[in-house]
């Protein structure tokens, strides 16, 4: 099994809908929303320093264990379609870094 990470920029309801969709897909046994470990930088020299970030959408990190490449393709296509319908943004990270 490989681990696929999805970053969802949208509301709590958007992230919950995507998680529920993932759990309904055949072959997916593990879906977990994890804490975002990347701190959001606030550059003290920035023109937006100190401004509230409450007006923007939330960011949610979801991890999914996928058994094979075919299921991973199905996950990507299905999540992209739902995100489009929800007007949410999704980013996929399969854990492979370019060296």
Secondary structure as UniProt FT lines:
FT   STRAND          2..10
FT   HELIX           12..24
FT   TURN            26..27
FT   STRAND          30..34
FT   TURN            44..45
FT   TURN            47..50
FT   TURN            54..55
FT   STRAND          58..66
FT   HELIX           69..86
FT   STRAND          89..93
//
